[in-house]
């Protein structure tokens, strides 16, 4: 009788333990899904850290910011050699050293500090995963300006030129090859091209990708900080992205040699990066969406006696996602105040540009008929720099 009571007691304890474990699992899964759901249902910006690695080292790192309401987004490339004093490793080093030594979570935290933005979602892929996903999506469309035929470390790299669709093996070739004349900017551009091509392919294959029997195969090659259900919720949103309107951006700064490593130190102690992130997120959720409809063309004119001011300002604005068509001297070097001339009558974008450099002096040019277009009409905005501009802000 006593043994029966003991047996019932043990069975009851086991049953209670199973119920507790099952409840805990349900709670954890619901919390993960709720985190995704809360962001998606409130029409908020979706922010994702995308990391591709080869097992030991980071190949590329991008932050995707996407606004589902407008289907517009931006991808920010974080070069692996971005230099700073990283508290997590207690030294000045490359940012990808954090990934190697501390893992993806700490890496994400350092990128959040660098960019001044919270990034709730993380997706991580190996090169093998990315190759599989590329084939899974039917290849990635990439524009290659010149054919590639080069040998490195006894490996022969061959790629055709033009707008081509690369399979999984070829996308790895595209990311791995290096030419003697390559600059760091050339290499970073290829990396970011692969990110944009990946997002474009996700968009093109969204119906197939999100099928119940298909998505688990795709998801098994992405390591994420959410469960499969949450990952599918995210991809159901980002698969609607208008890839043609993606705003690819990267970090700019000065390169310096530190203990044998060439590090890229962001301008203005990374404050510029935070400003660019803030400006871009504001543009993405702007009511009209006009600020993200295309890349705007600028002309920078130096209206002062300070040498190199137009060139440096041009680089500053290129890092903010603008295309600078020309950097020249103004008709006078005695401008007291900086002025922005709006040639296209876009008040919203003119204000966005002005706020980035803290300029309040905006002039709207007369909009001319097509047959009256002049050379200055090739650009959307002209900035004439005055003595009140300190290289970053109008004071």
Beta strands, then each sheet from edge to edge (+ up, - down):
strand 1: 45-53
strand 2: 58-67
strand 3: 72-77
strand 4: 82-86
strand 5: 91-94
strand 6: 121-126
strand 7: 140-144
strand 8: 148-152
strand 9: 155-159
strand 10: 162-166
strand 11: 223-224
strand 12: 247-250
strand 13: 253-258
strand 14: 261-266
strand 15: 297-302
strand 16: 323-329
strand 17: 339-342
strand 18: 362-364
strand 19: 381-385
sheet 1: 11+ 6- 1- 2+ 3- 12-
sheet 2: 5+ 4- 14- 13+
sheet 3: 7+ 10-
sheet 4: 8+ 9-
sheet 5: 16+ 15+ 19+ 17- 18-
end
